[in-house]
């Protein structure tokens, strides 16, 4: 097993690093990582963003070294506008490279929180979103009907419009993660609330699926 430094301490990463998803254990819970191929693509994208940031930064300065009538009002205005645009692209790419492109989902059992995090190549995390377990309305897996598209493990917070993609890949790799997330998020829910069976005339032919289920 490999050791890395996580958001709040040492993380022991699982041995299945070549799969579509891997789970890293921490003292506060666990981290769901994307597969190695996805992390490699994120590292390449981060390098490209760093190079693009340097390129646009050089363009912002370099145009002032080009020959031209700087005293002319028309040329000067174009150069100022070009400098501002190039600096904007350079800053945007720098922020992308600094935050990283490798996305993770942190399941904090101690604080009962689910966090989405971006991590750069140096292992520095940046928090994107944070939800309490009580805000999670459903955890489910959408099974693909096509062999060319992967299955998707999703989490739907009640305060968020769209679901969060946790991981994608074969069902045999996603199902253990799905079961673990469901069992953790079900713990601590009120157990003294009585379950009231619906009346017969309220039951429709099309039953609603369980919010914690695999589709």
Buried (B, 14 or more C-beta within 10 A) or exposed (E): EEEEEBBBEEBBBBEEEEBBBBBBBBEBBBBBBBBBEBBEBBBEBBEBBBEBBBBBBEBBEEBEEEEEEEEEEEEEEEBEEBBEEBBEBBEBBBEBBBBBBBBBBBBBBEBBBBBBBBBBBEEEBEEEEBBEBEBBBBBBBBEBEEEEEBBBBBBBBEEBEEBBBBBBBEBEBBBEBBEBBBEBBEEEEEEEEEEEEEEEEEEEEEEEEEEBEBE
